[in-house]
């Protein structure tokens, strides 16, 4: 395809990729938000993983979309370049040539699941993971909570470590 003609310099600019379908537009036409895709990890960066997708394009799994229960910086260490990976399509922007993916959305959000199973004001068991003037209570793998000393007793509690 002719891109530009400079008669003064006697130059013609041609483009080959303009003769082929836009792979970003094709991806947007064939996939929707929420669809499952598979590919290989092409690169690992400070902000996430790039996954090779159909059409020779890459989609980004941001660090925050790698795991429900691990920080992204920790979760990214378990991945290697060339590894096969499935993900969920979160967003497609063919104009900006960006595809956002999520690995953690392959599984249900454990916090939302816990909330759906427990109603407000219901009793639940917990074990204390750390005690300071404020108590950090572990509930399950899905949820943890910080309980203020004032919530431990009807009487005044000065220091939760001694109640």
DSSP file (Angstrom, degrees, kcal/mol; ACC not computed):
  #  RESIDUE AA STRUCTURE BP1 BP2  ACC     N-H-->O    O-->H-N    N-H-->O    O-->H-N    TCO  KAPPA ALPHA  PHI   PSI    X-CA   Y-CA   Z-CA
    1    1 A X              0   0    0      0, 0.0    14,-2.5     0, 0.0     2,-0.5   0.000 360.0 360.0 360.0 137.7    0.0    0.0    0.0
    2    2 A X  E     +A   14   0A   0     12,-0.2    12,-0.2     1,-0.2     3,-0.1  -0.670 360.0 174.1 -78.8 122.0    1.3    3.5   -0.8
    3    3 A X  E     -     0   0A   0     10,-3.3     2,-0.3    -2,-0.5    11,-0.2   0.807  62.7  -2.2 -96.4 -37.8    1.7    5.5    2.4
    4    4 A X  E     -A   13   0A   0      9,-1.5     9,-3.0     2,-0.0     2,-0.4  -0.993  51.4-154.8-157.4 146.1    3.3    8.7    1.1
    5    5 A X  E     -A   12   0A   0     -2,-0.3     2,-0.7     7,-0.2     7,-0.2  -0.991   5.9-170.9-126.6 123.1    4.6   10.2   -2.1
    6    6 A X  E  >> +A   11   0A   0      5,-3.5     5,-2.3    -2,-0.4     4,-1.2  -0.864   5.9 178.4-113.2  93.8    7.3   12.9   -2.0
    7    7 A X  T  45S+     0   0    0     -2,-0.7    -1,-0.2     1,-0.2     5,-0.0   0.842  78.0  58.7 -66.3 -33.7    7.6   14.2   -5.5
    8    8 A X  T  45S+     0   0    0      1,-0.2    -1,-0.2    -3,-0.1    -2,-0.0   0.916 118.5  29.2 -63.4 -44.4   10.2   16.8   -4.6
    9    9 A X  T  45S-     0   0    0      2,-0.1    -1,-0.2    -3,-0.1    -2,-0.2   0.505 108.0-124.0 -92.3  -6.2   12.7   14.1   -3.3
   10   10 A X  T  <5 +     0   0    0     -4,-1.2     2,-0.4     1,-0.2    -3,-0.2   0.941  62.6 140.8  61.1  50.6   11.3   11.5   -5.7
   11   11 A X  E   < -A    6   0A   0     -5,-2.3    -5,-3.5     2,-0.0     2,-0.4  -0.954  37.0-163.8-126.9 144.0   10.5    9.1   -2.9
   12   12 A X  E     -A    5   0A   0     -2,-0.4     2,-0.5    -7,-0.2    -7,-0.2  -0.995  10.4-150.4-125.3 129.2    7.6    6.7   -2.3
   13   13 A X  E     -A    4   0A   0     -9,-3.0   -10,-3.3    -2,-0.4    -9,-1.5  -0.872  16.6-170.6-101.2 129.3    6.8    5.2    1.1
   14   14 A X  E     -A    2   0A   0     -2,-0.5     2,-0.4   -12,-0.2   -12,-0.2  -0.856   9.2-155.9-117.6 153.1    5.2    1.8    1.0
   15   15 A X        -     0   0    0    -14,-2.5     4,-0.1    -2,-0.3    -2,-0.0  -0.993  12.1-177.0-131.7 128.1    3.6   -0.3    3.9
   16   16 A X  S >  S+     0   0    0     -2,-0.4     3,-1.9     2,-0.1     4,-0.4   0.869  84.3  58.0 -86.3 -41.7    3.2   -4.0    3.9
   17   17 A X  G >  S+     0   0    0      1,-0.3     3,-1.1     2,-0.2    -1,-0.1   0.779  96.4  64.6 -64.1 -24.6    1.4   -4.4    7.2
   18   18 A X  G 3  S+     0   0    0      1,-0.2    -1,-0.3   -17,-0.1    -2,-0.1   0.682  95.9  59.4 -70.3 -16.1   -1.4   -2.1    6.1
   19   19 A X  G <  S+     0   0    0     -3,-1.9     2,-0.2    -4,-0.1    -1,-0.2   0.625  99.5  69.9 -84.4 -14.4   -2.3   -4.7    3.4
   20   20 A X  S <  S-     0   0    0     -3,-1.1     3,-0.0    -4,-0.4     2,-0.0  -0.675  98.5 -90.6-101.8 157.0   -3.0   -7.3    6.1
   21   21 A X        -     0   0    0     -2,-0.2     2,-0.5     1,-0.1    -1,-0.1  -0.358  47.3-102.7 -63.7 146.4   -5.8   -7.3    8.6
   22   22 A X     >  -     0   0    0      1,-0.2     4,-2.5    -4,-0.1     5,-0.2  -0.594  26.9-151.9 -70.9 116.6   -5.2   -5.5   11.9
   23   23 A X  H  > S+     0   0    0     -2,-0.5     4,-2.2     1,-0.2    -1,-0.2   0.816  94.5  54.5 -64.0 -29.5   -4.5   -8.3   14.5
   24   24 A X  H  > S+     0   0    0      2,-0.2     4,-2.1     1,-0.2    -1,-0.2   0.901 110.3  45.6 -68.6 -40.7   -5.7   -6.2   17.4
   25   25 A X  H  > S+     0   0    0      2,-0.2     4,-2.0     1,-0.2    -2,-0.2   0.902 112.2  51.9 -68.0 -41.3   -9.1   -5.6   15.6
   26   26 A X  H  X S+     0   0    0     -4,-2.5     4,-1.7     2,-0.2    -2,-0.2   0.906 109.3  49.8 -61.8 -41.7   -9.3   -9.3   14.7
   27   27 A X  H  X S+     0   0    0     -4,-2.2     4,-2.2     1,-0.2     3,-0.2   0.934 110.5  50.1 -61.7 -45.1   -8.7  -10.3   18.3
   28   28 A X  H  < S+     0   0    0     -4,-2.1    -1,-0.2     1,-0.2    -2,-0.2   0.832 111.3  49.7 -62.3 -33.0  -11.5   -7.8   19.4
   29   29 A X  H  < S+     0   0    0     -4,-2.0    -1,-0.2     1,-0.2    -2,-0.2   0.808 118.3  38.1 -74.6 -29.8  -13.8   -9.3   16.8
   30   30 A X  H  < S+     0   0    0     -4,-1.7     2,-0.3    -3,-0.2    -2,-0.2   0.662 115.3  49.1 -98.2 -18.8  -13.1  -12.9   17.9
   31   31 A X     <  -     0   0    0     -4,-2.2     2,-0.3    -5,-0.2    -1,-0.0  -0.907  61.1-161.9-126.4 151.6  -12.9  -12.5   21.7
   32   32 A X    >   -     0   0    0     -2,-0.3     3,-2.1    59,-0.0    57,-0.3  -0.824  40.8 -77.6-123.9 164.5  -15.0  -10.9   24.4
   33   33 A X  T 3  S+     0   0    0     -2,-0.3    57,-0.2     1,-0.3     3,-0.1  -0.420 120.3  28.7 -58.1 132.2  -14.5   -9.7   27.9
   34   34 A X  T 3  S+     0   0    0     55,-3.3    -1,-0.3     1,-0.3    56,-0.1   0.257  88.7 132.7  96.4 -11.8  -14.6  -12.8   30.2
   35   35 A X    <   -     0   0    0     -3,-2.1    54,-2.8    54,-0.1     2,-0.4  -0.393  57.4-120.9 -71.2 151.2  -13.4  -15.3   27.5
   36   36 A X  E     -B   88   0B   0     52,-0.2     2,-0.3    -3,-0.1    52,-0.2  -0.804  33.7-179.2 -93.7 131.8  -10.6  -17.7   28.4
   37   37 A X  E     -B   87   0B   0     50,-2.8    50,-2.5    -2,-0.4     2,-0.3  -0.900  11.6-153.7-127.4 158.3   -7.4  -17.6   26.3
   38   38 A X  E     +B   86   0B   0     -2,-0.3     2,-0.3    48,-0.2    48,-0.2  -0.970  27.7 131.1-132.3 148.9   -4.2  -19.6   26.4
   39   39 A X  E     -B   85   0B   0     46,-2.2    46,-3.1    -2,-0.3     2,-0.3  -0.959  49.8 -81.9-172.1-175.4   -0.7  -18.7   25.3
   40   40 A X  E     -B   84   0B   0     12,-0.3    12,-3.0    -2,-0.3     2,-0.5  -0.819  44.8-104.0-107.3 148.6    3.0  -18.7   26.3
   41   41 A X  E     -C   51   0B   0     42,-2.3    41,-2.8    -2,-0.3    10,-0.3  -0.580  36.1-179.1 -70.2 119.6    4.7  -16.2   28.6
   42   42 A X  E     -     0   0B   0      8,-3.2     2,-0.3    -2,-0.5    -1,-0.2   0.827  63.7  -4.5 -89.6 -36.7    6.7  -14.0   26.2
   43   43 A X  E     -C   50   0B   0      7,-1.2     7,-2.7    37,-0.1     2,-0.5  -0.994  54.3-142.0-156.9 154.9    8.3  -11.7   28.8
   44   44 A X  E     +C   49   0B   0     -2,-0.3     5,-0.2     5,-0.2     2,-0.2  -0.983  29.2 175.2-119.9 125.4    8.2  -10.9   32.5
   45   45 A X  E >   -C   48   0B   0      3,-3.1     3,-0.6    -2,-0.5    -2,-0.0  -0.603  48.2 -92.9-121.1-179.6    8.5   -7.3   33.5
   46   46 A X  T 3  S+     0   0    0      1,-0.2     3,-0.1    -2,-0.2    17,-0.0   0.704 125.5  40.5 -66.0 -20.6    8.3   -5.2   36.7
   47   47 A X  T 3  S-     0   0    0      1,-0.2    16,-1.9    15,-0.1     2,-0.3   0.426 123.9 -61.5-113.5   0.5    4.6   -4.7   36.2
   48   48 A X  E <   -CD  45  62B   0     -3,-0.6    -3,-3.1    14,-0.3     2,-0.4  -0.987  60.2 -52.8 156.9-163.7    3.4   -8.1   34.9
   49   49 A X  E     -CD  44  61B   0     12,-2.3    12,-3.0    -2,-0.3     2,-0.5  -0.907  32.6-144.3-114.5 138.9    3.5  -10.9   32.3
   50   50 A X  E     -CD  43  60B   0     -7,-2.7    -8,-3.2    -2,-0.4    -7,-1.2  -0.924  18.5-160.2-102.7 126.2    3.1  -10.6   28.6
   51   51 A X  E     -CD  41  59B   0      8,-3.0     8,-2.4    -2,-0.5     2,-0.3  -0.895  18.9-121.9-109.0 130.7    1.3  -13.6   27.1
   52   52 A X  E     - D   0  58B   0    -12,-3.0   -12,-0.3    -2,-0.4     2,-0.2  -0.559  37.0-172.7 -70.5 129.6    1.5  -14.4   23.4
   53   53 A X  E >>  - D   0  57B   0      4,-3.4     3,-1.2    -2,-0.3     4,-0.7  -0.737  34.6 -69.8-120.2 166.9   -2.0  -14.5   21.8
   54   54 A X  T 34 S+     0   0    0      1,-0.2     3,-0.3    -2,-0.2    -1,-0.1  -0.263 117.7  38.0 -55.6 142.2   -3.4  -15.5   18.4
   55   55 A X  T 34 S-     0   0    0      1,-0.2    -1,-0.2   -29,-0.1   -32,-0.1   0.475 126.6 -81.5  92.4   4.5   -2.4  -13.1   15.7
   56   56 A X  T <4 S+     0   0    0     -3,-1.2     2,-0.2     1,-0.3    -1,-0.2   0.719  95.1 125.8  75.8  20.4    1.1  -12.6   17.0
   57   57 A X  E  <  -D   53   0B   0     -4,-0.7    -4,-3.4    -3,-0.3     2,-0.4  -0.661  52.5-128.1-108.0 167.0    0.1  -10.0   19.6
   58   58 A X  E     -D   52   0B   0     -6,-0.2     2,-0.3    -2,-0.2    41,-0.3  -0.884  10.6-156.1-116.6 146.6    0.7   -9.9   23.4
   59   59 A X  E     -D   51   0B   0     -8,-2.4    -8,-3.0    -2,-0.4     2,-0.5  -0.911  19.3-127.5-115.8 149.1   -1.7   -9.4   26.3
   60   60 A X  E     -De  50 100B   0     39,-2.9    41,-3.2    -2,-0.3     2,-0.7  -0.837  11.7-163.8-102.8 129.4   -0.7   -8.1   29.7
   61   61 A X  E     -De  49 101B   0    -12,-3.0   -12,-2.3    -2,-0.5    41,-0.1  -0.940  26.8-142.8-102.7 106.4   -1.4   -9.8   33.0
   62   62 A X  E >   -D   48   0B   0     -2,-0.7     3,-2.4    39,-0.6   -14,-0.3  -0.322  21.5-110.5 -67.4 152.1   -0.8   -7.1   35.5
   63   63 A X  G >  S+     0   0    0    -16,-1.9     3,-1.5     1,-0.3     4,-0.5   0.857 119.3  58.6 -49.9 -39.2    0.9   -8.1   38.8
   64   64 A X  G 3  S+     0   0    0      1,-0.3    -1,-0.3   -17,-0.2     3,-0.1   0.618 103.0  54.4 -69.9 -11.2   -2.4   -7.3   40.6
   65   65 A X  G <  S+     0   0    0     -3,-2.4    38,-2.2     1,-0.1    39,-2.2   0.149  88.3  80.7-107.6  17.7   -4.2   -9.9   38.4
   66   66 A X  S <  S+     0   0    0     -3,-1.5     2,-0.3     1,-0.3    -2,-0.1   0.861  99.2   6.6 -89.7 -39.3   -1.9  -12.9   39.1
   67   67 A X        -     0   0    0     -4,-0.5    -1,-0.3     3,-0.3    37,-0.1  -0.998  45.5-147.7-150.3 146.3   -3.2  -14.1   42.5
   68   68 A X  S    S+     0   0    0     -2,-0.3    -1,-0.1     1,-0.1    43,-0.0   0.815 104.1  30.2 -77.8 -32.3   -6.0  -13.6   45.0
   69   69 A X  S    S+     0   0    0      2,-0.1     2,-0.4    41,-0.0    -1,-0.1   0.452 110.7  62.4-115.1  -0.2   -3.9  -14.5   48.0
   70   70 A X  S    S-     0   0    0      2,-0.0    -3,-0.3     4,-0.0    -4,-0.1  -0.955  84.7-106.2-123.4 145.4   -0.3  -13.4   47.2
   71   71 A X    >>  -     0   0    0     -2,-0.4     4,-2.7     1,-0.1     3,-1.0  -0.402  35.7-116.6 -61.9 147.0    1.1  -10.0   46.4
   72   72 A X  H 3> S+     0   0    0      1,-0.3     4,-2.5     2,-0.2     5,-0.2   0.849 113.7  57.7 -55.6 -39.3    1.9   -9.7   42.7
   73   73 A X  H 34 S+     0   0    0      1,-0.2     4,-0.3     2,-0.2    -1,-0.3   0.823 113.6  40.3 -63.4 -30.8    5.7   -9.2   43.3
   74   74 A X  H X4 S+     0   0    0     -3,-1.0     3,-0.8     2,-0.1     4,-0.3   0.885 114.5  51.2 -82.3 -42.7    5.7  -12.6   45.1
   75   75 A X  H >< S+     0   0    0     -4,-2.7     3,-1.7     1,-0.2    -2,-0.2   0.852 100.5  62.8 -64.1 -36.3    3.3  -14.4   42.7
   76   76 A X  G >< S+     0   0    0     -4,-2.5     3,-1.5     1,-0.3    -1,-0.2   0.755  89.9  69.7 -64.5 -23.4    5.3  -13.4   39.6
   77   77 A X  G <  S+     0   0    0     -3,-0.8    -1,-0.3    -4,-0.3    -2,-0.2   0.707  89.3  63.0 -67.4 -18.7    8.3  -15.4   40.8
   78   78 A X  G <  S+     0   0    0     -3,-1.7     2,-0.3    -4,-0.3    -1,-0.3   0.436  93.0  80.1 -86.7   2.2    6.4  -18.6   40.2
   79   79 A X    <   -     0   0    0     -3,-1.5     2,-0.3    -4,-0.1   -35,-0.0  -0.801  60.6-162.9-109.9 152.2    6.2  -18.0   36.4
   80   80 A X    >   -     0   0    0     -2,-0.3     3,-2.0   -37,-0.0   -39,-0.3  -0.971  32.0 -95.2-133.4 148.1    8.9  -18.5   33.8
   81   81 A X  T 3  S+     0   0    0     -2,-0.3   -39,-0.2     1,-0.3     3,-0.1  -0.357 112.6  25.4 -58.2 135.4    9.4  -17.3   30.2
   82   82 A X  T 3  S+     0   0    0    -41,-2.8    -1,-0.3     1,-0.3     2,-0.1   0.251  88.5 137.4  91.6 -11.6    8.0  -19.8   27.7
   83   83 A X    <   -     0   0    0     -3,-2.0   -42,-2.3   -43,-0.1    -1,-0.3  -0.447  58.2-117.5 -70.0 137.6    5.6  -21.3   30.3
   84   84 A X  E     +B   40   0B   0    -44,-0.2     2,-0.3    -2,-0.1   -44,-0.2  -0.541  41.4 178.4 -73.7 141.3    2.1  -22.1   28.9
   85   85 A X  E     -B   39   0B   0    -46,-3.1   -46,-2.2    -2,-0.2     2,-0.3  -0.999  23.8-148.3-150.0 140.7   -0.6  -20.1   30.7
   86   86 A X  E     +B   38   0B   0     -2,-0.3     2,-0.3   -48,-0.2   -48,-0.2  -0.809  26.0 168.2-103.7 151.7   -4.4  -19.6   30.6
   87   87 A X  E     -B   37   0B   0    -50,-2.5   -50,-2.8    -2,-0.3     2,-0.4  -0.966  33.4-111.4-154.4 167.0   -6.0  -16.3   31.5
   88   88 A X  E     -BF  36 102B   0     14,-2.9    14,-2.0    -2,-0.3     2,-0.5  -0.879  34.1-116.9-104.4 136.4   -9.3  -14.4   31.3
   89   89 A X  E     + F   0 101B   0    -54,-2.8   -55,-3.3    -2,-0.4    12,-0.2  -0.622  36.0 172.4 -73.5 122.5   -9.8  -11.4   29.0
   90   90 A X  E     -     0   0B   0     10,-3.0     2,-0.3    -2,-0.5    11,-0.2   0.806  63.6  -2.4 -99.3 -41.3  -10.4   -8.4   31.2
   91   91 A X  E     - F   0 100B   0      9,-1.6     9,-2.5   -59,-0.1     2,-0.4  -0.993  53.3-158.7-154.4 146.9  -10.3   -5.6   28.6
   92   92 A X  E     + F   0  99B   0     -2,-0.3     2,-0.4     7,-0.2     7,-0.2  -0.994  12.0 173.1-129.2 124.3   -9.6   -5.2   24.8
   93   93 A X  E  >> + F   0  98B   0      5,-3.0     5,-2.1    -2,-0.4     4,-0.7  -0.777   2.0 176.0-131.1  87.8   -8.6   -1.8   23.4
   94   94 A X  T  45S+     0   0    0     -2,-0.4   -69,-0.2     1,-0.2   -70,-0.1   0.797  79.1  58.9 -65.7 -27.9   -7.7   -2.2   19.7
   95   95 A X  T  45S+     0   0    0      1,-0.2    -1,-0.2   -71,-0.1   -70,-0.0   0.914 116.2  33.0 -67.0 -41.5   -7.1    1.5   19.1
   96   96 A X  T  45S-     0   0    0     -3,-0.3    -1,-0.2     2,-0.1    -2,-0.2   0.437 110.5-123.8 -91.7  -0.6   -4.4    1.6   21.8
   97   97 A X  T  <5 +     0   0    0     -4,-0.7     2,-0.4     1,-0.2    -3,-0.2   0.946  63.7 137.5  55.7  54.6   -3.3   -2.0   21.0
   98   98 A X  E   < - F   0  93B   0     -5,-2.1    -5,-3.0   -74,-0.0     2,-0.4  -0.995  34.0-175.7-134.2 136.6   -3.8   -3.2   24.5
   99   99 A X  E     - F   0  92B   0     -2,-0.4   -39,-2.9   -41,-0.3     2,-0.4  -0.990  13.6-154.7-130.1 122.3   -5.3   -6.4   25.9
  100  100 A X  E     -eF  60  91B   0     -9,-2.5   -10,-3.0    -2,-0.4    -9,-1.6  -0.830  15.9-175.7 -99.8 133.6   -5.6   -6.8   29.7
  101  101 A X  E     -eF  61  89B   0    -41,-3.2   -39,-0.6    -2,-0.4     2,-0.4  -0.828  12.7-153.0-125.1 162.1   -5.7  -10.4   31.1
  102  102 A X  E     - F   0  88B   0    -14,-2.0   -14,-2.9    -2,-0.3   -36,-0.2  -0.990  14.7-178.3-139.5 129.7   -6.2  -11.9   34.5
  103  103 A X  S >  S+     0   0    0    -38,-2.2     3,-1.8    -2,-0.4     4,-0.3   0.816  87.1  59.4 -87.6 -38.3   -5.0  -15.2   35.9
  104  104 A X  G >  S+     0   0    0    -39,-2.2     3,-1.5     1,-0.3   -38,-0.1   0.774  93.0  66.8 -65.6 -25.2   -6.6  -14.9   39.2
  105  105 A X  G 3  S+     0   0    0    -40,-0.3    -1,-0.3     1,-0.3    -2,-0.1   0.511  78.8  80.8 -76.3  -2.0  -10.1  -14.6   37.7
  106  106 A X  G <  S+     0   0    0     -3,-1.8     2,-0.3   -20,-0.1    -1,-0.3   0.761  99.7  44.5 -67.8 -24.0   -9.8  -18.2   36.6
  107  107 A X  S <  S-     0   0    0     -3,-1.5     2,-0.1    -4,-0.3     3,-0.0  -0.813 102.1 -94.4-116.1 158.7  -10.8  -19.0   40.2
  108  108 A X        -     0   0    0     -2,-0.3     2,-0.6     1,-0.1   -40,-0.1  -0.383  46.7 -98.0 -68.9 150.6  -13.5  -17.5   42.3
  109  109 A X     >  -     0   0    0      1,-0.2     4,-2.2    -4,-0.1     5,-0.2  -0.595  31.2-151.5 -67.7 114.1  -12.6  -14.6   44.6
  110  110 A X  H  > S+     0   0    0     -2,-0.6     4,-2.2     1,-0.2    32,-0.2   0.830  93.5  53.8 -62.6 -31.4  -12.1  -16.4   48.0
  111  111 A X  H  > S+     0   0    0      2,-0.2     4,-2.6     1,-0.2    -1,-0.2   0.939 109.6  46.6 -67.1 -46.3  -13.1  -13.3   49.9
  112  112 A X  H  > S+     0   0    0      1,-0.2     4,-2.2     2,-0.2    -2,-0.2   0.879 111.9  52.2 -62.6 -37.5  -16.4  -12.9   48.0
  113  113 A X  H  X S+     0   0    0     -4,-2.2     4,-1.3     2,-0.2    -1,-0.2   0.921 110.3  47.6 -64.0 -44.0  -17.1  -16.6   48.6
  114  114 A X  H  X S+     0   0    0     -4,-2.2     4,-1.1     1,-0.2     3,-0.4   0.921 111.5  50.6 -63.1 -44.3  -16.5  -16.3   52.3
  115  115 A X  H  < S+     0   0    0     -4,-2.6     3,-0.5     1,-0.2    -1,-0.2   0.890 108.2  52.8 -61.5 -40.1  -18.7  -13.2   52.5
  116  116 A X  H  < S+     0   0    0     -4,-2.2    -1,-0.2     1,-0.2    -2,-0.2   0.804 111.5  46.8 -65.8 -28.5  -21.5  -15.0   50.6
  117  117 A X  H  < S+     0   0    0     -4,-1.3     2,-0.4    -3,-0.4    -1,-0.2   0.632 111.2  55.1 -88.8 -14.9  -21.3  -17.9   53.1
  118  118 A X  S  < S-     0   0    0     -4,-1.1     2,-0.2    -3,-0.5    -1,-0.1  -0.972  71.9-148.5-125.3 130.0  -21.3  -15.8   56.3
  119  119 A X    >   -     0   0    0     -2,-0.4     3,-1.6     1,-0.1    -3,-0.0  -0.536  36.1 -83.8 -92.6 163.2  -23.9  -13.1   57.2
  120  120 A X  T 3  S+     0   0    0      1,-0.2    -1,-0.1    -2,-0.2     3,-0.1  -0.359 114.0  17.8 -63.0 140.8  -23.3  -10.0   59.2
  121  121 A X  T 3  S+     0   0    0      1,-0.3    -1,-0.2    -3,-0.1     2,-0.2   0.468  92.6 135.2  74.3   5.2  -23.3  -10.4   63.0
  122  122 A X    <   -     0   0    0     -3,-1.6    -1,-0.3     1,-0.1     2,-0.2  -0.552  58.8-113.9 -80.3 149.2  -22.8  -14.2   62.7
  123  123 A X        +     0   0    0     -2,-0.2     2,-0.3    -3,-0.1    -4,-0.1  -0.572  39.5 173.5 -79.9 145.4  -20.3  -15.9   65.0
  124  124 A X        -     0   0    0     -2,-0.2     2,-0.2    -6,-0.0    -6,-0.0  -0.990  31.2-108.6-149.4 152.2  -17.2  -17.4   63.4
  125  125 A X        +     0   0    0     -2,-0.3     2,-0.3    14,-0.1     0, 0.0  -0.509  38.2 172.0 -81.5 149.8  -14.1  -19.0   64.6
  126  126 A X        -     0   0    0     -2,-0.2     2,-0.4    18,-0.0    13,-0.2  -0.991  22.8-143.4-152.9 151.6  -10.7  -17.3   64.3
  127  127 A X  E     -G  138   0C   0     11,-2.0    11,-3.1    -2,-0.3     2,-0.5  -0.948  28.8-113.7-118.7 144.7   -7.2  -17.8   65.5
  128  128 A X  E     +G  137   0C   0     -2,-0.4     9,-0.2     9,-0.2     3,-0.1  -0.626  30.5 177.1 -80.3 121.5   -5.0  -14.9   66.6
  129  129 A X  E    S+     0   0C   0      7,-1.8     2,-0.3    -2,-0.5    -1,-0.2   0.778  71.8   6.3 -91.2 -32.6   -2.0  -14.5   64.2
  130  130 A X  E     -G  136   0C   0      6,-1.4     6,-2.2     2,-0.0     2,-0.5  -0.986  63.7-151.7-153.8 140.5   -0.5  -11.4   65.9
  131  131 A X  E     +G  135   0C   0     -2,-0.3     2,-0.2     4,-0.2     4,-0.2  -0.967  31.7 137.2-123.3 123.3   -1.3   -9.5   69.0
  132  132 A X  S    S-     0   0    0      2,-1.2    28,-0.1    -2,-0.5    -2,-0.0  -0.681  81.1 -64.4-136.9-170.5   -0.6   -5.8   69.5
  133  133 A X  S    S+     0   0    0     -2,-0.2    16,-0.5    27,-0.2    27,-0.5   0.742 138.1  46.9 -55.4 -16.5   -2.7   -3.1   71.0
  134  134 A X  E    S- H   0 148C   0     14,-0.1    -2,-1.2    25,-0.1     2,-0.4  -0.975  94.8-132.3-119.4 138.9   -4.9   -4.0   68.0
  135  135 A X  E     -GH 131 147C   0     12,-2.4    12,-3.4    -2,-0.4     2,-0.7  -0.786   7.0-152.0 -99.0 131.3   -5.4   -7.8   67.4
  136  136 A X  E     -GH 130 146C   0     -6,-2.2    -7,-1.8    -2,-0.4    -6,-1.4  -0.906  19.4-166.6 -99.3 114.7   -5.0   -9.3   63.9
  137  137 A X  E     -GH 128 145C   0      8,-2.8     8,-2.5    -2,-0.7     2,-0.5  -0.857  13.2-142.5-106.2 133.9   -7.3  -12.3   63.7
  138  138 A X  E     +GH 127 144C   0    -11,-3.1   -11,-2.0    -2,-0.4     6,-0.2  -0.820  22.0 172.8 -92.6 130.4   -7.1  -14.9   60.9
  139  139 A X        -     0   0    0      4,-1.6     2,-0.3    -2,-0.5     5,-0.2   0.850  59.5 -41.5-102.2 -53.9  -10.4  -16.2   59.8
  140  140 A X        -     0   0    0      3,-1.9    -1,-0.5   -14,-0.0     3,-0.4  -0.903  68.5 -77.8-158.8-177.0   -9.6  -18.4   56.8
  141  141 A X  S    S+     0   0    0     -2,-0.3   -30,-0.1     1,-0.2     3,-0.1   0.737 128.6  53.3 -63.6 -19.6   -7.4  -18.4   53.7
  142  142 A X  S    S+     0   0    0      1,-0.2     2,-0.4   -32,-0.2    -1,-0.2   0.771 114.8  21.1 -87.9 -27.9   -9.9  -16.0   52.2
  143  143 A X        -     0   0    0     -3,-0.4    -3,-1.9   -33,-0.1    -4,-1.6  -0.997  49.4-177.6-149.1 143.0  -10.1  -13.3   54.8
  144  144 A X  E     -H  138   0C   0     -2,-0.4     2,-0.4    -6,-0.2    -6,-0.2  -0.949  15.6-160.3-132.5 158.0   -8.3  -11.8   57.7
  145  145 A X  E     -H  137   0C   0     -8,-2.5    -8,-2.8    -2,-0.3     2,-0.6  -0.988  17.8-135.2-141.7 147.8   -9.4   -9.0   60.0
  146  146 A X  E     -H  136   0C   0     -2,-0.4     2,-0.6   -10,-0.2   -10,-0.2  -0.916  24.4-159.1-100.7 122.4   -8.0   -6.5   62.4
  147  147 A X  E     -H  135   0C   0    -12,-3.4   -12,-2.4    -2,-0.6     2,-0.1  -0.905  13.4-131.7-107.1 123.3  -10.0   -6.3   65.5
  148  148 A X  E >   -H  134   0C   0     -2,-0.6     3,-2.1   -14,-0.2     4,-0.3  -0.380  21.8-117.1 -69.2 148.6   -9.7   -3.1   67.7
  149  149 A X  G >  S+     0   0    0    -16,-0.5     3,-1.7     1,-0.3     4,-0.5   0.837 114.3  63.6 -55.1 -35.1   -9.1   -3.6   71.4
  150  150 A X  G 3  S+     0   0    0      1,-0.3    -1,-0.3     2,-0.2     3,-0.2   0.665  97.9  57.0 -66.4 -15.7  -12.5   -1.8   72.0
  151  151 A X  G <  S+     0   0    0     -3,-2.1    -1,-0.3     1,-0.2    -2,-0.2   0.462  91.0  73.5 -92.0  -2.9  -14.3   -4.7   70.2
  152  152 A X  S <  S+     0   0    0     -3,-1.7     2,-0.3    -4,-0.3    -1,-0.2   0.760 106.9   5.6 -84.3 -25.8  -12.8   -7.4   72.5
  153  153 A X        -     0   0    0     -4,-0.5    -1,-0.2     2,-0.2     4,-0.2  -0.988  60.4-122.9-154.9 156.9  -14.9   -6.7   75.6
  154  154 A X  S    S+     0   0    0     -2,-0.3     2,-0.1     2,-0.1    -1,-0.1   0.777  99.4  73.9 -72.5 -25.4  -17.8   -4.6   76.9
  155  155 A X  S    S-     0   0    0      1,-0.1    -2,-0.2    -3,-0.1     2,-0.2  -0.460 106.4 -84.1 -81.8 160.4  -15.3   -3.4   79.6
  156  156 A X        -     0   0    0     -2,-0.1     2,-0.6    -4,-0.1    -1,-0.1  -0.464  42.3-159.9 -66.6 129.9  -12.5   -1.0   78.7
  157  157 A X        -     0   0    0     -2,-0.2     3,-0.2    -4,-0.2    -5,-0.1  -0.960  12.5-176.8-115.6 116.2   -9.5   -2.8   77.3
  158  158 A X  S    S+     0   0    0     -2,-0.6     2,-0.4     1,-0.3    -1,-0.2   0.899  78.1  14.5 -76.8 -42.5   -6.3   -0.8   77.4
  159  159 A X    >   -     0   0    0      1,-0.1     3,-2.0   -10,-0.1    -1,-0.3  -0.967  62.8-150.1-141.5 118.5   -4.1   -3.3   75.6
  160  160 A X  G >  S+     0   0    0    -27,-0.5     3,-1.3    -2,-0.4   -27,-0.2   0.727  94.3  70.0 -62.2 -22.7   -5.4   -6.2   73.6
  161  161 A X  G 3  S+     0   0    0      1,-0.3    -1,-0.3     2,-0.1   -28,-0.1   0.707 103.2  43.4 -67.7 -18.1   -2.3   -8.3   74.4
  162  162 A X  G <         0   0    0     -3,-2.0    -1,-0.3     1,-0.1    -2,-0.2   0.151 360.0 360.0-114.6  18.1   -3.5   -8.6   78.0
  163  163 A X    <         0   0    0     -3,-1.3    -1,-0.1    -6,-0.1    -2,-0.1   0.460 360.0 360.0-101.2 360.0   -7.2   -9.3   77.5
